[in-house]
Amino acid sequence: MKRFLTLAIIAVLAMTPVASFSKIVITDEELDKVQAEAGVSIVFTNVTVGGVTNLSSISSGDPTGFTGYPAPGYFGFQNFTITGNLAEISSGTMNIDVGSSGTSTRLKMVLPTVTLGGAAGMNIAAWMKADTSAGLNSANAAEGGIISIRGFSTQVSGTITLYAH
């Protein structure tokens, strides 16, 4: 029985083509498709974040004022009109991995290319105001004119690494 098993193994090895034992050089493109690590990949396909339809105000201020002007004061923008897309990702993959050097553990996110404003650009218009309320909507709010941004579009890509220090 042992001889039969040994002969069977030798026969199988003899019938196996020599090419199955050879090493084949693969291209860089083929190598890019090989993944040998743990992590998370998020694939984006035709993702669009549409325009804002409800943004009443953005303000910055000081609720305690300052010397000579002790009442609250705020400055910002009100009555926004935003047209166009805020962001677009036509396609791409975000990879998320965690690793440690032994002294520091880090979370690494490789971003796909995100187009802020979309391919066509985004338009923004808003009133500049100063007021005593953070909502910039009191009866005595001072209007400082209109800010207008037309055709805003830019791209964001790269890597974000998070770690404690």
C-alpha positions in Angstrom: 0.0 0.0 0.0 2.9 2.4 0.8 4.5 1.7 -2.5 1.2 2.4 -4.4 0.7 5.7 -2.5 4.4 6.7 -3.3 4.0 5.8 -7.0 0.7 7.7 -7.2 2.4 10.9 -5.7 5.3 10.5 -8.2 2.9 10.0 -11.1 0.9 13.2 -10.2 4.2 15.2 -9.9 5.4 13.8 -13.2 2.2 14.7 -15.0 2.2 18.3 -13.6 3.4 20.7 -16.3 6.8 22.3 -15.6 5.3 25.7 -16.1 3.3 25.4 -12.9 6.6 25.4 -11.0 8.0 28.5 -12.8 7.9 32.1 -11.6 6.2 34.6 -13.9 7.1 38.3 -13.8 4.0 40.4 -13.5 3.6 44.0 -14.5 3.3 47.0 -12.1 -0.4 47.3 -13.0 -1.0 43.7 -12.1 1.0 44.1 -8.9 -1.1 47.2 -7.9 -4.1 44.9 -7.8 -2.5 42.6 -5.2 -3.5 43.4 -1.6 -1.7 41.6 1.2 -2.8 43.7 4.1 -5.7 44.2 6.4 -7.7 47.5 6.2 -10.9 49.0 4.9 -11.5 50.3 1.4 -14.5 52.5 0.6 -15.2 52.8 -3.1 -17.0 56.0 -4.2 -18.8 56.0 -7.6 -20.7 59.2 -8.8 -21.2 60.7 -5.3 -22.6 64.2 -5.3 -23.4 66.5 -2.3 -25.9 69.0 -3.6 -26.3 72.6 -2.9 -27.4 74.0 0.4 -31.1 74.9 0.6 -31.3 76.0 4.3 -28.5 78.0 5.7 -29.8 81.0 7.5 -26.6 82.4 9.0 -22.9 81.9 10.0 -21.5 84.3 12.6 -18.6 84.7 15.0 -18.7 86.9 18.1 -18.2 87.6 21.7 -21.1 87.2 24.1 -19.4 89.5 26.7 -18.1 92.2 24.5 -14.9 94.1 25.4 -13.8 97.3 27.3 -16.0 100.2 26.3 -18.4 97.8 24.4 -19.6 95.4 27.1 -22.7 94.1 25.3 -22.6 91.0 23.0 -21.4 91.5 19.4 -21.4 89.2 16.4 -20.3 89.6 12.8 -21.1 87.2 10.0 -23.2 86.3 7.0 -27.0 85.9 6.6 -29.5 84.9 3.9 -27.3 82.6 2.0 -28.0 81.6 -1.6 -25.8 78.6 -2.7 -26.2 77.1 -6.1 -24.3 74.2 -7.7 -22.9 71.2 -6.0 -20.9 71.4 -2.8 -18.8 68.4 -3.6 -18.4 65.7 -6.2 -16.5 62.4 -6.3 -16.8 60.9 -9.7 -14.9 57.7 -8.7 -12.2 56.7 -6.3 -11.3 54.7 -3.3 -10.6 55.8 0.3 -8.3 53.4 2.1 -8.2 53.2 5.8 -5.4 51.4 7.7 -4.1 51.3 11.3 -0.5 50.6 12.1 2.0 50.9 14.9 5.8 51.7 14.9 6.0 50.2 18.4 5.9 53.7 20.1 3.0 55.3 18.1 -0.2 53.8 16.7 -1.7 55.8 13.8 -4.8 55.7 11.7 -4.1 56.5 8.0 -6.8 57.6 5.5 -5.9 57.9 1.8 -8.5 60.1 0.2 -9.9 59.9 -3.3 -10.0 63.2 -5.2 -12.9 65.3 -4.1 -14.0 68.3 -6.2 -15.4 71.0 -3.9 -17.9 73.1 -5.9 -18.3 70.4 -8.5 -17.0 70.5 -12.0 -19.4 73.4 -12.9 -18.4 75.5 -9.8 -20.5 76.7 -6.9 -22.0 80.2 -6.5 -22.5 81.8 -3.1 -24.2 85.0 -2.1 -24.9 86.3 1.4 -25.4 89.5 3.4 -22.5 90.7 5.7 -24.0 91.8 9.0 -23.0 93.0 12.5 -25.5 92.5 15.3 -26.1 91.9 19.0 -27.5 88.4 18.3 -25.7 85.4 16.9 -28.5 84.8 14.4 -27.8 88.3 12.9 -31.6 88.8 12.8 -32.4 91.5 15.4 -34.1 94.8 14.4 -30.9 96.8 14.8 -28.6 94.5 12.8 -26.2 96.6 10.6 -25.9 95.4 7.0 -22.4 95.8 5.5 -23.1 94.7 2.0 -23.2 91.5 0.0 -20.5 89.0 -0.4 -20.6 87.2 -3.8 -18.5 84.2 -4.8 -19.0 82.9 -8.4 -17.7 79.7 -10.0 -15.8 78.4 -6.9 -14.2 75.0 -7.6 -11.2 73.3 -6.2 -9.9 69.7 -5.6 -8.9 68.0 -2.4 -6.8 64.9 -2.2 -4.1 63.4 -0.1 -3.6 61.5 3.1 -4.9 62.2 6.6 -3.0 60.6 9.5 -4.5 60.6 13.0 -2.6 59.8 16.2 -2.2 60.9 19.8 0.8 62.9 20.9 
